[in-house]
Every structure is written in C-alpha cells, then in structure tokens.
Amino acid sequence: MSDKVRQQYELLPYPARDPRDEAQRLIEGSPSHLLELNHYLYAGARDFTQPFRALVAGGGTGDGLIMLAQHLKDAGCPAEIVYLDLSVASRAVAEQRAKVRDLDNITFVTGSLLDLPTLDLGQFVYIDCCGVLHHLADPTAGLAALTAALAPDGGMGIMVYGTLGRTGVYPMQAMLKTLAAYAPAPALTATNQLATARDLLKQLPATNWLRRNQSIGDHLAGGDAGLADLLLHPQDRAYTVPELAELVRGAGLEIAAFIEPWRYDPASYLTDPSLLHRLERLDPIARATFAEQLAGNLKRHIVYLVRKGRAGGAVAWPDDGMVPVLRAGGGALADSLKGRSNLKVSIDGLEVRLQIPPHSAEILGAVDGKRSIADVHRTVGGTVEALKSRSAFKPAFDRVYQTFNKLNRLFLTRGAA
Ligand SMILES: C[S@@+](CC[C@H](N)C(=O)[O-])C[C@H]1O[C@@H](n2cnc3c(N)ncnc32)[C@H](O)[C@@H]1O
C-alpha cells in the first residue's frame, strides 16, 4: 500500500507550493515553530547557539521543514535538519524552496520513515511528523520507528487527522471508490477521478455530512492536490483524542501539549459554571476528549510529545526569570486589545468570543521578547497604578499568560530563542 501512497504524492505533491513564493513570504504554522517547540519540549530553556539535529519525517513539499530551517538559521543555530520523504517530486519542491531561501542546514533523503532503523541517520533531538502517520498501513510501527530515532531528552511535534472534524470525508471517499469501480472507458486516470469528485461535490444534497461540514474548507480550496489528498487518498485514517493518546502511549511517549491549547479546553466553549465544575477533576486527556466531542470541528490534532514521564518538566512555566515572547505580529495584537474585554476567534466554522483578562493590552504591550517577567512588571508597574505591587501584578500576568498561551500567541523562553 505504501507504493500507492508514494504514487499519490509523486503525481500530486501536497500541499502544492511554488518555490518562487519563498522570496515573498515564510509559511509559519504548527508543529515545529521554534518558539512552540522550545516552550513545550525544552521548558523554554533550549540554547540554540548549540548544535540541534532535527528530522522532518514525511517532509512533503516542505512547509514545516522550511519554517524550522529558517527559524534555526535566524537563531544562529548550528543545526542539521534531515528531510525524509518517499516522494521524489515532493522533495524537488522542498529543495527548490530551500534554495530560494539560501538554507544550507538541510540534508535531503528519499526513503520511508519505516526504514529509519536501517537508514543510519543517527539520533535527533526533535522530530516533526506532520500529516504522515495517518497515511501508514501501521501508524504504530511508524511512531515506533520515529521514537527509536529520538534522543532520550528529545521531543516530537506530530499532526494526525481528527475524526469528528472530518465528518463526511470518509463516506465521500467510499462513494468515489464505488464510482471508480464502475467507471466507463477510457482508463481511470487521476484527472478523471478529480473530475468525478468535482461532479459529485456539486450535487451533494443539503443533508450530506461533507456538505454540512464547515471545517474542511482549506483542503477543498487546495486545487487538484488538495482535493486528491482529501477525497482520493489510497490510505488515510483519522483519530479521536483517546485513540491518539493510545497511539502515543503505545510508543512509550506522552502528550506534553495539544495545539492550539484553547481548542482542547471545554471552558473555551461553555459558560455554565455548574457544567464546568463537573469537568474540573478530569485529567488533561479526558478534558481534551470532552472538548473534541463538544466542538466537533477538530479536523486535525497537533501534539508535542516527549518520553513517558517527562511532560511535567518539558513544558515552560512562568517564573519571574522567564522571557515572554509573542508570536510574530504581537505588537499589533497588544494594540488591538486596548479597551476590550473579549476577543473574537473564528476557526473551522466556529466563531467564539473568548474573555480576555484585565490589563491584557498593557502587559502584552510591554512584552518585547527581551524583558523577563520581572522586567515586564517593572515596565508596566511604572505606568499602571493597579499593577505596581508584585502581589497585584503576578496574578494579573498569570491570567494574561494563560489566556494568550492557550491561544498559541505567547510563549516563554530563557532568552535564547
Ligand atoms: C500530506 S503530506 C504532508 C507533508 C508535510 N509534512 C506537510 O505537513 O506539509 C504527507 C507526506 O508524507 C509522505 N509519506 C507518506 N508515507 C511515508 C513514509 N512511510 N515515509 C516517508 N514519507 C512518507 C508523503 O510522500 C507525503 O509527502
């Protein structure tokens, strides 16, 4: 079956990318944003002046690869990133993108991640595997192969499809298989299959679950490659949170964080205190499971993983010496919060208003990626009377930190990232 998967990505590398666009923009996302992986895997304390070996397994056309390589280059890190993928056509796109950006910290390898034990690529302190495990006949074997290549104190960022958010996808795949089985001559080509998919999409009745699913838009907007990846894939499966937790547990790993954290928190969707109270004692996986069932629109799960027993020490904590850093565009965020008590977030068909804590604008306005939390206090305390004392500032900061960290906008470092 792996041959069919390879053929799919030789024919239609996904996501489709034009290397020339690298001159205009950097695509940033999750997993593998350097601030994120430092925060969730290295307690914010990774020293990027030291060597860093990463593997991007199933690197495809290079989105995660290029972001990680660029971030490490910008951090002045003596890094080596190994790109591994079955598809030569995808690798060609990724290589071209690296060339346009003058990135010389990447080694390109064509092959299967299942062959890692014999590829002799060494150990890695970080492994990215985004959108790949769910295409394997045996994802458990895939994660085991990755884990064997992971340094003892290393971590991974992975993405697998989410079952509820993909509601309607699998019945549509099944219908297209039926139509393919009864296709008239000429031979069944990818072009014919794409045309059939488009014809059927146009005629879906209003009650069809794919038509009703508002979270699938990006794949459908992704041209031929997006459509094929969504509806004509020879092999894919999706995971609920408990199924993902089981996969992770089976590999001797544990989940350090779900991205974006707010989407895995029932409190992001519920306001009734009596309902929320009953959920307080749930462990993080059970809370994430409830949030997934409640939201219904999680079409992919992005998680950071560490070896079992390490999650507690792997995730950064807001002590006074830590340096808070906003993801790109942070200044504009602080400005946009002035005088507001809530923030509108729209994602995958859902629009929610999330409460933002008092003084968010002032506190985030003082966050510049250089000041420690203690320095942020000195800066804000000088102008905001209510935040002058430490006993007033610290809980106010913690609330702001929790809110914007959950939104995946605010991270902590020891100052080196
Ligand atoms: C959906 S694409 C994701 C690409 C990239 N990680 C991203 O997020 O943009 C899946 C990629 O996994 C690759 N792949 C599938 N099975 C693989 C395997 N056993 N070993 C290595 N790569 C594999 C495919 O060739 C394809 O490029």
The ligand as an SDF file (V2000), in Angstrom:
LIG
                    3D

 27 29  0  0  0  0  0  0  0  0999 V2000
    0.1470   15.1890    3.4870 C   0  0  0  0  0  0  0  0  0  0  0  0
    1.8320   15.1850    3.0890 S   0  0  0  0  0  0  0  0  0  0  0  0
    2.4570   16.1710    4.4200 C   0  0  0  0  0  0  0  0  0  0  0  0
    3.7340   16.8700    4.0680 C   0  0  0  0  0  0  0  0  0  0  0  0
    4.3230   17.7730    5.1460 C   0  0  0  0  0  0  0  0  0  0  0  0
    4.6870   17.0470    6.3540 N   0  0  0  0  0  0  0  0  0  0  0  0
    3.3850   18.9010    5.4780 C   0  0  0  0  0  0  0  0  0  0  0  0
    2.8270   18.9030    6.5860 O   0  0  0  0  0  0  0  0  0  0  0  0
    3.1940   19.7860    4.6280 O   0  0  0  0  0  0  0  0  0  0  0  0
    2.3490   13.5540    3.5430 C   0  0  0  0  0  0  0  0  0  0  0  0
    3.7840   13.2370    3.0890 C   0  0  0  0  0  0  0  0  0  0  0  0
    4.2020   12.0370    3.7440 O   0  0  0  0  0  0  0  0  0  0  0  0
    4.9760   11.2960    2.8390 C   0  0  0  0  0  0  0  0  0  0  0  0
    4.9970    9.8990    3.2920 N   0  0  0  0  0  0  0  0  0  0  0  0
    3.9560    9.0260    3.3470 C   0  0  0  0  0  0  0  0  0  0  0  0
    4.3660    7.8390    3.8470 N   0  0  0  0  0  0  0  0  0  0  0  0
    5.6910    7.9770    4.1320 C   0  0  0  0  0  0  0  0  0  0  0  0
    6.6790    7.1250    4.6870 C   0  0  0  0  0  0  0  0  0  0  0  0
    6.3990    5.8690    5.0120 N   0  0  0  0  0  0  0  0  0  0  0  0
    7.9290    7.6200    4.8290 N   0  0  0  0  0  0  0  0  0  0  0  0
    8.2450    8.8770    4.4790 C   0  0  0  0  0  0  0  0  0  0  0  0
    7.3480    9.7340    3.9390 N   0  0  0  0  0  0  0  0  0  0  0  0
    6.0910    9.2920    3.7770 C   0  0  0  0  0  0  0  0  0  0  0  0
    4.3000   11.5190    1.5070 C   0  0  0  0  0  0  0  0  0  0  0  0
    5.1430   11.2290    0.4310 O   0  0  0  0  0  0  0  0  0  0  0  0
    3.9100   12.9890    1.6210 C   0  0  0  0  0  0  0  0  0  0  0  0
    4.8820   13.8310    1.0640 O   0  0  0  0  0  0  0  0  0  0  0  0
  1  2  1  0
  2  3  1  0
  2 10  1  0
  3  4  1  0
  4  5  1  0
  5  6  1  0
  5  7  1  0
  7  8  2  0
  7  9  1  0
 10 11  1  0
 11 12  1  0
 11 26  1  0
 12 13  1  0
 13 14  1  0
 13 24  1  0
 14 15  1  0
 14 23  1  0
 15 16  2  0
 16 17  1  0
 17 18  1  0
 17 23  2  0
 18 19  1  0
 18 20  2  0
 20 21  1  0
 21 22  2  0
 22 23  1  0
 24 25  1  0
 24 26  1  0
 26 27  1  0
M  CHG  2   2   1   9  -1
M  END
$$$$
